[in-house]
């Protein structure tokens, strides 16, 4: 599993993919839903009555890239790489062939399908060449 960037925000982040065109390059970000955690930060002033003054922040892990993408297939590959390295993919495929870790392989294939759907929607949505048949 890849290491992402841990960030904090006062606004709750949207989980999932965000793919957009910036000039001649593509910026993509992925925030897994299960990586978003709510954190209560108490104020320095102390408590008044039964309530502790403070505010809520959101801590989350994000994965991103900013680079030129030449094809729909390359975009799928880059999105899959947010979560799985090439070594992870090969290991999961080999374990599936050996009838080991079937649930992990199913989770991997579900994520790949999600990446394909996002890539298709984004690729056309940001005005890149049409997807081959």
N, CA, C and O atoms as CSV, one atom per row, in Angstrom:
chain,resi,resn,atom,element,x,y,z
A,1,UNK,N,N,0.838,-1.177,0.000
A,1,UNK,CA,C,0.000,0.000,0.000
A,1,UNK,C,C,0.884,1.243,0.000
A,1,UNK,O,O,1.896,1.304,0.699
A,2,UNK,N,N,0.489,2.214,-0.785
A,2,UNK,CA,C,1.274,3.442,-0.905
A,2,UNK,C,C,1.057,4.347,0.300
A,2,UNK,O,O,0.052,4.251,1.005
A,3,UNK,N,N,2.017,5.218,0.512
A,3,UNK,CA,C,1.912,6.224,1.564
A,3,UNK,C,C,1.353,7.497,0.956
A,3,UNK,O,O,1.823,7.955,-0.085
A,4,UNK,N,N,0.362,8.062,1.599
A,4,UNK,CA,C,-0.220,9.304,1.124
A,4,UNK,C,C,0.230,10.473,1.980
A,4,UNK,O,O,1.091,10.331,2.848
A,5,UNK,N,N,-0.358,11.618,1.725
A,5,UNK,CA,C,-0.069,12.829,2.477
A,5,UNK,C,C,-1.174,13.031,3.502
A,5,UNK,O,O,-2.352,13.048,3.145
A,6,UNK,N,N,-0.813,13.184,4.756
A,6,UNK,CA,C,-1.797,13.430,5.800
A,6,UNK,C,C,-1.998,14.938,5.905
A,6,UNK,O,O,-1.041,15.701,6.038
A,7,UNK,N,N,-3.256,15.349,5.843
A,7,UNK,CA,C,-3.593,16.772,5.873
A,7,UNK,C,C,-4.680,17.020,6.902
A,7,UNK,O,O,-5.370,16.101,7.343
A,8,UNK,N,N,-4.814,18.291,7.272
A,8,UNK,CA,C,-5.894,18.721,8.163
A,8,UNK,C,C,-6.615,19.882,7.522
A,8,UNK,O,O,-6.027,20.688,6.801
A,9,UNK,N,N,-7.915,19.950,7.803
A,9,UNK,CA,C,-8.726,21.002,7.226
A,9,UNK,C,C,-9.855,21.361,8.182
A,9,UNK,O,O,-10.320,20.515,8.946
A,10,UNK,N,N,-10.297,22.614,8.138
A,10,UNK,CA,C,-11.470,23.018,8.900
A,10,UNK,C,C,-12.748,22.591,8.188
A,10,UNK,O,O,-13.790,22.413,8.819
A,11,UNK,N,N,-12.661,22.426,6.866
A,11,UNK,CA,C,-13.791,21.982,6.056
A,11,UNK,C,C,-13.694,20.472,5.854
A,11,UNK,O,O,-12.602,19.940,5.652
A,12,UNK,N,N,-14.820,19.792,5.909
A,12,UNK,CA,C,-14.808,18.349,5.680
A,12,UNK,C,C,-14.479,18.075,4.220
A,12,UNK,O,O,-15.164,18.577,3.329
A,13,UNK,N,N,-13.432,17.280,3.960
A,13,UNK,CA,C,-13.057,16.987,2.570
A,13,UNK,C,C,-14.038,16.013,1.926
A,13,UNK,O,O,-14.688,15.225,2.612
A,14,UNK,N,N,-14.134,16.078,0.620
A,14,UNK,CA,C,-14.944,15.119,-0.136
A,14,UNK,C,C,-14.097,13.898,-0.426
A,14,UNK,O,O,-12.994,14.002,-0.962
A,15,UNK,N,N,-14.622,12.745,-0.070
A,15,UNK,CA,C,-13.874,11.522,-0.357
A,15,UNK,C,C,-14.051,11.162,-1.825
A,15,UNK,O,O,-14.982,11.622,-2.486
A,16,UNK,N,N,-13.147,10.334,-2.320
A,16,UNK,CA,C,-13.202,9.887,-3.705
A,16,UNK,C,C,-12.177,10.582,-4.572
A,16,UNK,O,O,-11.173,11.102,-4.084
A,17,UNK,N,N,-12.445,10.582,-5.869
A,17,UNK,CA,C,-11.512,11.128,-6.844
A,17,UNK,C,C,-11.872,12.560,-7.221
A,17,UNK,O,O,-13.043,12.941,-7.230
A,18,UNK,N,N,-10.856,13.334,-7.529
A,18,UNK,CA,C,-11.026,14.664,-8.111
A,18,UNK,C,C,-10.002,14.751,-9.240
A,18,UNK,O,O,-8.798,14.812,-8.990
A,19,UNK,N,N,-10.480,14.756,-10.473
A,19,UNK,CA,C,-9.591,14.798,-11.637
A,19,UNK,C,C,-9.938,16.027,-12.445
A,19,UNK,O,O,-11.094,16.232,-12.816
A,20,UNK,N,N,-8.920,16.855,-12.721
A,20,UNK,CA,C,-9.168,18.053,-13.525
A,20,UNK,C,C,-7.965,18.374,-14.390
A,20,UNK,O,O,-6.841,17.944,-14.132
A,21,UNK,N,N,-8.242,19.134,-15.409
A,21,UNK,CA,C,-7.202,19.556,-16.339
A,21,UNK,C,C,-6.650,20.890,-15.876
A,21,UNK,O,O,-7.398,21.798,-15.513
A,22,UNK,N,N,-5.331,20.994,-15.892
A,22,UNK,CA,C,-4.653,22.256,-15.581
A,22,UNK,C,C,-3.615,22.480,-16.668
A,22,UNK,O,O,-2.527,21.905,-16.633
A,23,UNK,N,N,-3.964,23.327,-17.641
A,23,UNK,CA,C,-3.093,23.546,-18.790
A,23,UNK,C,C,-3.031,22.287,-19.637
A,23,UNK,O,O,-4.060,21.746,-20.043
A,24,UNK,N,N,-1.820,21.828,-19.898
A,24,UNK,CA,C,-1.636,20.615,-20.688
A,24,UNK,C,C,-1.461,19.373,-19.819
A,24,UNK,O,O,-1.161,18.291,-20.325
A,25,UNK,N,N,-1.649,19.532,-18.523
A,25,UNK,CA,C,-1.459,18.411,-17.599
A,25,UNK,C,C,-2.760,18.086,-16.868
A,25,UNK,O,O,-3.743,18.824,-16.943
A,26,UNK,N,N,-2.733,16.982,-16.176
A,26,UNK,CA,C,-3.860,16.518,-15.388
A,26,UNK,C,C,-3.464,16.548,-13.921
A,26,UNK,O,O,-2.379,16.103,-13.548
A,27,UNK,N,N,-4.369,17.086,-13.085
A,27,UNK,CA,C,-4.194,17.016,-11.641
A,27,UNK,C,C,-5.251,16.039,-11.133
A,27,UNK,O,O,-6.435,16.193,-11.432
A,28,UNK,N,N,-4.833,15.050,-10.378
A,28,UNK,CA,C,-5.770,14.089,-9.805
A,28,UNK,C,C,-5.462,13.906,-8.332
A,28,UNK,O,O,-4.304,13.884,-7.914
A,29,UNK,N,N,-6.521,13.776,-7.562
A,29,UNK,CA,C,-6.396,13.549,-6.127
A,29,UNK,C,C,-7.402,12.480,-5.726
A,29,UNK,O,O,-8.506,12.409,-6.265
A,30,UNK,N,N,-6.997,11.653,-4.771
A,30,UNK,CA,C,-7.880,10.607,-4.242
A,30,UNK,C,C,-7.835,10.672,-2.727
A,30,UNK,O,O,-6.762,10.633,-2.125
A,31,UNK,N,N,-9.031,10.774,-2.103
A,31,UNK,CA,C,-9.142,10.750,-0.642
A,31,UNK,C,C,-10.036,9.563,-0.284
A,31,UNK,O,O,-11.242,9.600,-0.526
A,32,UNK,N,N,-9.451,8.511,0.290
A,32,UNK,CA,C,-10.272,7.362,0.691
A,32,UNK,C,C,-11.258,7.760,1.790
A,32,UNK,O,O,-10.908,8.486,2.720
A,33,UNK,N,N,-12.477,7.281,1.669
A,33,UNK,CA,C,-13.518,7.627,2.647
A,33,UNK,C,C,-13.119,7.219,4.057
A,33,UNK,O,O,-13.391,7.941,5.016
A,34,UNK,N,N,-12.471,6.057,4.188
A,34,UNK,CA,C,-12.113,5.572,5.517
A,34,UNK,C,C,-10.892,6.270,6.120
A,34,UNK,O,O,-10.483,5.947,7.235
A,35,UNK,N,N,-10.307,7.228,5.390
A,35,UNK,CA,C,-9.149,7.951,5.927
A,35,UNK,C,C,-9.537,9.270,6.582
A,35,UNK,O,O,-8.685,9.933,7.173
A,36,UNK,N,N,-10.809,9.666,6.491
A,36,UNK,CA,C,-11.250,10.951,7.042
A,36,UNK,C,C,-11.656,10.753,8.502
A,36,UNK,O,O,-12.534,9.947,8.812
A,37,UNK,N,N,-11.002,11.503,9.391
A,37,UNK,CA,C,-11.267,11.415,10.829
A,37,UNK,C,C,-11.583,12.801,11.370
A,37,UNK,O,O,-10.948,13.788,10.997
A,38,UNK,N,N,-12.573,12.863,12.255
A,38,UNK,CA,C,-12.961,14.113,12.899
A,38,UNK,C,C,-12.165,14.258,14.188
A,38,UNK,O,O,-12.058,13.321,14.979
A,39,UNK,N,N,-11.607,15.455,14.387
A,39,UNK,CA,C,-10.806,15.728,15.574
A,39,UNK,C,C,-11.349,16.985,16.236
A,39,UNK,O,O,-11.512,18.015,15.581
A,40,UNK,N,N,-11.629,16.903,17.531
A,40,UNK,CA,C,-12.075,18.078,18.277
A,40,UNK,C,C,-10.847,18.743,18.881
A,40,UNK,O,O,-10.056,18.095,19.566
A,41,UNK,N,N,-10.690,20.039,18.624
A,41,UNK,CA,C,-9.557,20.815,19.144
A,41,UNK,C,C,-10.095,21.786,20.195
A,41,UNK,O,O,-10.788,22.741,19.845
A,42,UNK,N,N,-9.787,21.561,21.487
A,42,UNK,CA,C,-10.276,22.484,22.521
A,42,UNK,C,C,-9.556,23.828,22.435
A,42,UNK,O,O,-8.376,23.896,22.090
A,43,UNK,N,N,-10.290,24.892,22.755
A,43,UNK,CA,C,-9.687,26.226,22.783
A,43,UNK,C,C,-8.808,26.371,24.012
A,43,UNK,O,O,-8.974,25.654,24.998
A,44,UNK,N,N,-7.873,27.305,23.943
A,44,UNK,CA,C,-6.950,27.570,25.044
A,44,UNK,C,C,-7.664,28.164,26.257
A,44,UNK,O,O,-7.185,28.000,27.379
A,45,UNK,N,N,-8.800,28.853,26.066
A,45,UNK,CA,C,-9.468,29.604,27.125
A,45,UNK,C,C,-9.990,28.725,28.251
A,45,UNK,O,O,-10.173,29.210,29.368
A,46,UNK,N,N,-10.230,27.466,27.991
A,46,UNK,CA,C,-10.753,26.586,29.023
A,46,UNK,C,C,-12.250,26.460,28.927
A,46,UNK,O,O,-12.883,27.051,28.051
A,47,UNK,N,N,-12.817,25.684,29.833
A,47,UNK,CA,C,-14.243,25.398,29.751
A,47,UNK,C,C,-15.075,26.430,30.492
A,47,UNK,O,O,-14.616,27.063,31.442
A,48,UNK,N,N,-16.304,26.582,30.035
A,48,UNK,CA,C,-17.282,27.436,30.704
A,48,UNK,C,C,-18.531,26.594,30.899
A,48,UNK,O,O,-19.210,26.256,29.929
A,49,UNK,N,N,-18.835,26.260,32.118
A,49,UNK,CA,C,-19.996,25.414,32.374
A,49,UNK,C,C,-19.702,23.975,32.008
A,49,UNK,O,O,-18.630,23.446,32.303
A,50,UNK,N,N,-20.677,23.349,31.357
A,50,UNK,CA,C,-20.538,21.940,30.990
A,50,UNK,C,C,-19.917,21.730,29.626
A,50,UNK,O,O,-19.560,20.603,29.281
A,51,UNK,N,N,-19.779,22.785,28.844
A,51,UNK,CA,C,-19.257,22.637,27.485
A,51,UNK,C,C,-17.798,23.067,27.401
A,51,UNK,O,O,-17.383,24.033,28.041
A,52,UNK,N,N,-17.051,22.354,26.624
A,52,UNK,CA,C,-15.655,22.716,26.375
A,52,UNK,C,C,-15.623,23.469,25.046
A,52,UNK,O,O,-16.012,22.921,24.014
A,53,UNK,N,N,-15.159,24.731,25.064
A,53,UNK,CA,C,-15.098,25.470,23.797
A,53,UNK,C,C,-13.999,24.911,22.899
A,53,UNK,O,O,-12.953,24.461,23.367
A,54,UNK,N,N,-14.264,24.952,21.624
A,54,UNK,CA,C,-13.277,24.458,20.678
A,54,UNK,C,C,-13.869,24.391,19.289
A,54,UNK,O,O,-14.932,24.955,19.025
A,55,UNK,N,N,-13.177,23.701,18.404
A,55,UNK,CA,C,-13.641,23.564,17.023
A,55,UNK,C,C,-13.278,22.174,16.493
A,55,UNK,O,O,-12.465,21.454,17.073
A,56,UNK,N,N,-13.902,21.833,15.387
A,56,UNK,CA,C,-13.678,20.539,14.756
A,56,UNK,C,C,-12.756,20.701,13.557
A,56,UNK,O,O,-12.909,21.627,12.761
A,57,UNK,N,N,-11.806,19.800,13.440
A,57,UNK,CA,C,-10.950,19.723,12.265
A,57,UNK,C,C,-11.072,18.316,11.681
A,57,UNK,O,O,-11.504,17.378,12.351
A,58,UNK,N,N,-10.684,18.203,10.430
A,58,UNK,CA,C,-10.735,16.917,9.743
A,58,UNK,C,C,-9.327,16.547,9.306
A,58,UNK,O,O,-8.643,17.319,8.634
A,59,UNK,N,N,-8.911,15.358,9.697
A,59,UNK,CA,C,-7.610,14.839,9.283
A,59,UNK,C,C,-7.879,13.727,8.276
A,59,UNK,O,O,-8.748,12.880,8.487
A,60,UNK,N,N,-7.122,13.740,7.175
A,60,UNK,CA,C,-7.354,12.757,6.117
A,60,UNK,C,C,-6.068,12.500,5.352
A,60,UNK,O,O,-5.118,13.280,5.402
A,61,UNK,N,N,-6.072,11.390,4.650
A,61,UNK,CA,C,-4.944,11.022,3.797
A,61,UNK,C,C,-5.351,11.249,2.351
A,61,UNK,O,O,-6.435,10.852,1.926
A,62,UNK,N,N,-4.466,11.893,1.605
A,62,UNK,CA,C,-4.743,12.106,0.180
A,62,UNK,C,C,-3.561,11.625,-0.648
A,62,UNK,O,O,-2.416,11.597,-0.198
A,63,UNK,N,N,-3.890,11.252,-1.868
A,63,UNK,CA,C,-2.899,10.822,-2.852
A,63,UNK,C,C,-3.120,11.702,-4.072
A,63,UNK,O,O,-4.264,11.953,-4.452
A,64,UNK,N,N,-2.047,12.173,-4.687
A,64,UNK,CA,C,-2.240,13.055,-5.842
A,64,UNK,C,C,-1.085,12.945,-6.833
A,64,UNK,O,O,0.003,12.469,-6.506
A,65,UNK,N,N,-1.362,13.403,-8.062
A,65,UNK,CA,C,-0.318,13.556,-9.070
A,65,UNK,C,C,-0.691,14.716,-9.977
A,65,UNK,O,O,-1.860,15.080,-10.104
A,66,UNK,N,N,0.317,15.279,-10.595
A,66,UNK,CA,C,0.158,16.368,-11.557
A,66,UNK,C,C,1.131,16.095,-12.682
A,66,UNK,O,O,2.336,16.293,-12.531
A,67,UNK,N,N,0.609,15.640,-13.814
A,67,UNK,CA,C,1.482,15.321,-14.939
A,67,UNK,C,C,0.675,15.175,-16.219
A,67,UNK,O,O,-0.556,15.184,-16.201
A,68,UNK,N,N,1.373,15.043,-17.302
A,68,UNK,CA,C,0.744,14.846,-18.604
A,68,UNK,C,C,0.250,13.415,-18.714
A,68,UNK,O,O,0.951,12.477,-18.335
A,69,UNK,N,N,-0.962,13.250,-19.237
A,69,UNK,CA,C,-1.550,11.930,-19.451
A,69,UNK,C,C,-1.803,11.790,-20.946
A,69,UNK,O,O,-2.448,12.647,-21.550
A,70,UNK,N,N,-1.304,10.722,-21.540
A,70,UNK,CA,C,-1.417,10.540,-22.992
A,70,UNK,C,C,-2.601,9.698,-23.432
A,70,UNK,O,O,-2.970,9.734,-24.606
A,71,UNK,N,N,-3.214,8.933,-22.518
A,71,UNK,CA,C,-4.313,8.069,-22.936
A,71,UNK,C,C,-5.240,7.763,-21.766
A,71,UNK,O,O,-4.903,7.948,-20.597
A,72,UNK,N,N,-6.400,7.296,-22.134
A,72,UNK,CA,C,-7.394,6.856,-21.151
A,72,UNK,C,C,-6.817,5.727,-20.289
A,72,UNK,O,O,-6.993,5.725,-19.071
A,73,UNK,N,N,-6.138,4.781,-20.914
A,73,UNK,CA,C,-5.544,3.653,-20.199
A,73,UNK,C,C,-4.494,4.119,-19.198
A,73,UNK,O,O,-4.381,3.572,-18.101
A,74,UNK,N,N,-3.721,5.142,-19.590
A,74,UNK,CA,C,-2.704,5.678,-18.679
A,74,UNK,C,C,-3.356,6.341,-17.473
A,74,UNK,O,O,-2.845,6.242,-16.358
A,75,UNK,N,N,-4.488,7.019,-17.690
A,75,UNK,CA,C,-5.198,7.634,-16.572
A,75,UNK,C,C,-5.695,6.563,-15.607
A,75,UNK,O,O,-5.586,6.727,-14.392
A,76,UNK,N,N,-6.239,5.467,-16.136
A,76,UNK,CA,C,-6.673,4.360,-15.269
A,76,UNK,C,C,-5.488,3.859,-14.442
A,76,UNK,O,O,-5.596,3.685,-13.229
A,77,UNK,N,N,-4.377,3.635,-15.102
A,77,UNK,CA,C,-3.184,3.133,-14.420
A,77,UNK,C,C,-2.734,4.072,-13.301
A,77,UNK,O,O,-2.397,3.620,-12.206
A,78,UNK,N,N,-2.728,5.366,-13.572
A,78,UNK,CA,C,-2.310,6.351,-12.553
A,78,UNK,C,C,-3.268,6.355,-11.371
A,78,UNK,O,O,-2.838,6.476,-10.224
A,79,UNK,N,N,-4.571,6.224,-11.642
A,79,UNK,CA,C,-5.548,6.206,-10.552
A,79,UNK,C,C,-5.393,4.945,-9.699
A,79,UNK,O,O,-5.501,5.011,-8.474
A,80,UNK,N,N,-5.142,3.802,-10.336
A,80,UNK,CA,C,-4.928,2.561,-9.587
A,80,UNK,C,C,-3.684,2.698,-8.707
A,80,UNK,O,O,-3.650,2.191,-7.586
A,81,UNK,N,N,-2.664,3.388,-9.223
A,81,UNK,CA,C,-1.412,3.556,-8.468
A,81,UNK,C,C,-1.564,4.424,-7.221
A,81,UNK,O,O,-0.657,4.467,-6.390
A,82,UNK,N,N,-2.698,5.117,-7.078
A,82,UNK,CA,C,-2.939,5.845,-5.830
A,82,UNK,C,C,-2.971,4.885,-4.649
A,82,UNK,O,O,-2.512,5.218,-3.556
A,83,UNK,N,N,-3.508,3.708,-4.870
A,83,UNK,CA,C,-3.709,2.768,-3.771
A,83,UNK,C,C,-2.773,1.565,-3.828
A,83,UNK,O,O,-2.347,1.064,-2.787
A,84,UNK,N,N,-2.451,1.101,-5.020
A,84,UNK,CA,C,-1.657,-0.120,-5.173
A,84,UNK,C,C,-0.403,0.141,-6.009
A,84,UNK,O,O,-0.476,0.740,-7.081
A,85,UNK,N,N,0.743,-0.314,-5.510
A,85,UNK,CA,C,1.956,-0.270,-6.314
A,85,UNK,C,C,1.885,-1.402,-7.334
A,85,UNK,O,O,1.044,-2.293,-7.217
A,86,UNK,N,N,2.758,-1.369,-8.326
A,86,UNK,CA,C,2.803,-2.467,-9.296
A,86,UNK,C,C,3.121,-3.792,-8.603
A,86,UNK,O,O,2.601,-4.841,-8.981
A,87,UNK,N,N,3.975,-3.732,-7.591
A,87,UNK,CA,C,4.330,-4.935,-6.836
A,87,UNK,C,C,3.105,-5.473,-6.090
A,87,UNK,O,O,2.892,-6.683,-6.028
A,88,UNK,N,N,2.295,-4.555,-5.519
A,88,UNK,CA,C,1.065,-4.975,-4.845
A,88,UNK,C,C,0.143,-5.693,-5.825
A,88,UNK,O,O,-0.419,-6.741,-5.509
A,89,UNK,N,N,-0.006,-5.119,-7.011
A,89,UNK,CA,C,-0.897,-5.712,-8.017
A,89,UNK,C,C,-0.430,-7.116,-8.406
A,89,UNK,O,O,-1.229,-8.051,-8.457
A,90,UNK,N,N,0.864,-7.254,-8.680
A,90,UNK,CA,C,1.402,-8.558,-9.070
A,90,UNK,C,C,1.215,-9.578,-7.941
A,90,UNK,O,O,0.873,-10.733,-8.196
A,91,UNK,N,N,1.438,-9.154,-6.712
A,91,UNK,CA,C,1.280,-10.047,-5.569
A,91,UNK,C,C,-0.172,-10.511,-5.440
A,91,UNK,O,O,-0.431,-11.693,-5.215
A,92,UNK,N,N,-1.116,-9.581,-5.583
A,92,UNK,CA,C,-2.534,-9.942,-5.481
A,92,UNK,C,C,-2.951,-10.892,-6.602
A,92,UNK,O,O,-3.700,-11.840,-6.367
A,93,UNK,N,N,-2.472,-10.644,-7.809
A,93,UNK,CA,C,-2.797,-11.522,-8.934
A,93,UNK,C,C,-2.226,-12.924,-8.700
A,93,UNK,O,O,-2.912,-13.920,-8.928
A,94,UNK,N,N,-0.982,-13.001,-8.248
A,94,UNK,CA,C,-0.365,-14.309,-7.978
A,94,UNK,C,C,-1.084,-15.055,-6.853
A,94,UNK,O,O,-1.264,-16.271,-6.929
A,95,UNK,N,N,-1.494,-14.326,-5.809
A,95,UNK,CA,C,-2.226,-14.963,-4.711
A,95,UNK,C,C,-3.576,-15.473,-5.188
A,95,UNK,O,O,-4.034,-16.525,-4.744
A,96,UNK,N,N,-4.220,-14.734,-6.091
A,96,UNK,CA,C,-5.505,-15.170,-6.621
A,96,UNK,C,C,-5.343,-16.442,-7.449
A,96,UNK,O,O,-6.155,-17.362,-7.347
A,97,UNK,N,N,-4.305,-16.493,-8.260
A,97,UNK,CA,C,-4.041,-17.691,-9.070
A,97,UNK,C,C,-3.822,-18.905,-8.163
A,97,UNK,O,O,-4.228,-20.018,-8.496
A,98,UNK,N,N,-3.183,-18.682,-7.028
A,98,UNK,CA,C,-2.912,-19.761,-6.079
A,98,UNK,C,C,-4.083,-19.979,-5.104
A,98,UNK,O,O,-3.951,-20.732,-4.139
A,99,UNK,N,N,-5.222,-19.324,-5.356
A,99,UNK,CA,C,-6.414,-19.415,-4.502
A,99,UNK,C,C,-6.160,-18.947,-3.070
A,99,UNK,O,O,-6.734,-19.489,-2.125
A,100,UNK,N,N,-5.311,-17.953,-2.915
A,100,UNK,CA,C,-5.067,-17.325,-1.616
A,100,UNK,C,C,-5.604,-15.896,-1.673
A,100,UNK,O,O,-5.677,-15.314,-2.756
A,101,UNK,N,N,-5.969,-15.336,-0.568
A,101,UNK,CA,C,-6.361,-13.920,-0.462
A,101,UNK,C,C,-7.409,-13.503,-1.494
A,101,UNK,O,O,-7.273,-12.473,-2.155
A,102,UNK,N,N,-8.446,-14.315,-1.619
A,102,UNK,CA,C,-9.490,-14.013,-2.597
A,102,UNK,C,C,-10.217,-12.719,-2.231
A,102,UNK,O,O,-10.572,-11.944,-3.120
A,103,UNK,N,N,-10.441,-12.474,-0.947
A,103,UNK,CA,C,-11.137,-11.253,-0.536
A,103,UNK,C,C,-10.299,-10.008,-0.857
A,103,UNK,O,O,-10.843,-8.984,-1.272
A,104,UNK,N,N,-8.984,-10.096,-0.667
A,104,UNK,CA,C,-8.109,-8.963,-1.014
A,104,UNK,C,C,-8.132,-8.709,-2.520
A,104,UNK,O,O,-8.141,-7.559,-2.958
A,105,UNK,N,N,-8.140,-9.769,-3.299
A,105,UNK,CA,C,-8.187,-9.632,-4.756
A,105,UNK,C,C,-9.515,-9.017,-5.191
A,105,UNK,O,O,-9.545,-8.169,-6.083
A,106,UNK,N,N,-10.604,-9.437,-4.567
A,106,UNK,CA,C,-11.920,-8.872,-4.876
A,106,UNK,C,C,-11.948,-7.383,-4.553
A,106,UNK,O,O,-12.492,-6.591,-5.322
A,107,UNK,N,N,-11.367,-7.003,-3.424
A,107,UNK,CA,C,-11.273,-5.582,-3.052
A,107,UNK,C,C,-10.456,-4.805,-4.089
A,107,UNK,O,O,-10.824,-3.694,-4.472
A,108,UNK,N,N,-9.363,-5.388,-4.533
A,108,UNK,CA,C,-8.515,-4.777,-5.566
A,108,UNK,C,C,-9.302,-4.582,-6.867
A,108,UNK,O,O,-9.264,-3.502,-7.455
A,109,UNK,N,N,-10.014,-5.623,-7.317
A,109,UNK,CA,C,-10.785,-5.532,-8.574
A,109,UNK,C,C,-11.916,-4.507,-8.456
A,109,UNK,O,O,-12.235,-3.827,-9.432
A,110,UNK,N,N,-12.516,-4.391,-7.287
A,110,UNK,CA,C,-13.556,-3.389,-7.058
A,110,UNK,C,C,-12.969,-1.988,-7.198
A,110,UNK,O,O,-13.584,-1.103,-7.794
A,111,UNK,N,N,-11.777,-1.797,-6.644
A,111,UNK,CA,C,-11.105,-0.495,-6.748
A,111,UNK,C,C,-10.730,-0.194,-8.205
A,111,UNK,O,O,-10.880,0.941,-8.658
A,112,UNK,N,N,-10.247,-1.196,-8.935
A,112,UNK,CA,C,-9.895,-1.005,-10.353
A,112,UNK,C,C,-11.139,-0.602,-11.146
A,112,UNK,O,O,-11.069,0.281,-12.000
A,113,UNK,N,N,-12.268,-1.240,-10.871
A,113,UNK,CA,C,-13.521,-0.889,-11.558
A,113,UNK,C,C,-13.917,0.557,-11.245
A,113,UNK,O,O,-14.371,1.283,-12.130
A,114,UNK,N,N,-13.745,0.971,-9.995
A,114,UNK,CA,C,-14.023,2.359,-9.609
A,114,UNK,C,C,-13.105,3.316,-10.375
A,114,UNK,O,O,-13.548,4.367,-10.839
A,115,UNK,N,N,-11.835,2.952,-10.506
A,115,UNK,CA,C,-10.868,3.779,-11.248
A,115,UNK,C,C,-11.262,3.887,-12.718
A,115,UNK,O,O,-11.157,4.961,-13.310
A,116,UNK,N,N,-11.711,2.792,-13.307
A,116,UNK,CA,C,-12.123,2.806,-14.715
A,116,UNK,C,C,-13.326,3.722,-14.922
A,116,UNK,O,O,-13.370,4.484,-15.887
A,117,UNK,N,N,-14.291,3.648,-14.026
A,117,UNK,CA,C,-15.471,4.512,-14.118
A,117,UNK,C,C,-15.079,5.974,-13.978
A,117,UNK,O,O,-15.525,6.817,-14.756
A,118,UNK,N,N,-14.247,6.276,-12.987
A,118,UNK,CA,C,-13.808,7.659,-12.774
A,118,UNK,C,C,-12.994,8.160,-13.960
A,118,UNK,O,O,-13.164,9.299,-14.395
A,119,UNK,N,N,-12.117,7.318,-14.481
A,119,UNK,CA,C,-11.290,7.715,-15.625
A,119,UNK,C,C,-12.161,8.016,-16.844
A,119,UNK,O,O,-11.935,8.999,-17.549
A,120,UNK,N,N,-13.149,7.169,-17.084
A,120,UNK,CA,C,-14.031,7.378,-18.235
A,120,UNK,C,C,-14.795,8.689,-18.098
A,120,UNK,O,O,-14.835,9.491,-19.030
A,121,UNK,N,N,-15.400,8.903,-16.933
A,121,UNK,CA,C,-16.163,10.132,-16.702
A,121,UNK,C,C,-15.269,11.366,-16.769
A,121,UNK,O,O,-15.649,12.375,-17.362
A,122,UNK,N,N,-14.094,11.293,-16.169
A,122,UNK,CA,C,-13.185,12.440,-16.131
A,122,UNK,C,C,-12.558,12.720,-17.482
A,122,UNK,O,O,-12.443,13.875,-17.894
A,123,UNK,N,N,-12.151,11.663,-18.173
A,123,UNK,CA,C,-11.442,11.815,-19.444
A,123,UNK,C,C,-12.278,12.596,-20.450
A,123,UNK,O,O,-11.784,13.508,-21.112
A,124,UNK,N,N,-13.535,12.229,-20.552
A,124,UNK,CA,C,-14.425,12.946,-21.478
A,124,UNK,C,C,-14.803,14.302,-20.896
A,124,UNK,O,O,-14.866,15.298,-21.616
A,125,UNK,N,N,-15.057,14.338,-19.581
A,125,UNK,CA,C,-15.490,15.559,-18.906
A,125,UNK,C,C,-14.490,16.695,-18.959
A,125,UNK,O,O,-14.893,17.859,-18.946
A,126,UNK,N,N,-13.201,16.400,-19.018
A,126,UNK,CA,C,-12.198,17.467,-19.068
A,126,UNK,C,C,-11.723,17.756,-20.475
A,126,UNK,O,O,-10.755,18.489,-20.674
A,127,UNK,N,N,-12.412,17.176,-21.460
A,127,UNK,CA,C,-12.172,17.527,-22.847
A,127,UNK,C,C,-10.979,16.880,-23.512
A,127,UNK,O,O,-10.397,17.454,-24.433
A,128,UNK,N,N,-10.603,15.686,-23.060
A,128,UNK,CA,C,-9.504,14.983,-23.725
A,128,UNK,C,C,-10.076,14.163,-24.875
A,128,UNK,O,O,-11.294,14.075,-25.033
A,129,UNK,N,N,-9.210,13.571,-25.666
A,129,UNK,CA,C,-9.660,12.791,-26.814
A,129,UNK,C,C,-10.625,11.710,-26.395
A,129,UNK,O,O,-10.590,11.235,-25.260
A,130,UNK,N,N,-11.487,11.324,-27.312
A,130,UNK,CA,C,-12.472,10.283,-27.007
A,130,UNK,C,C,-11.793,8.958,-26.735
A,130,UNK,O,O,-10.699,8.685,-27.229
A,131,UNK,N,N,-12.454,8.151,-25.949
A,131,UNK,CA,C,-11.946,6.837,-25.585
A,131,UNK,C,C,-12.142,5.876,-26.743
A,131,UNK,O,O,-13.205,5.845,-27.363
A,132,UNK,N,N,-11.122,5.100,-27.027
A,132,UNK,CA,C,-11.225,4.112,-28.098
A,132,UNK,C,C,-12.228,3.039,-27.747
A,132,UNK,O,O,-12.526,2.823,-26.572
A,133,UNK,N,N,-12.758,2.355,-28.766
A,133,UNK,CA,C,-13.778,1.338,-28.501
A,133,UNK,C,C,-13.184,0.004,-28.138
A,133,UNK,O,O,-13.919,-0.951,-27.887
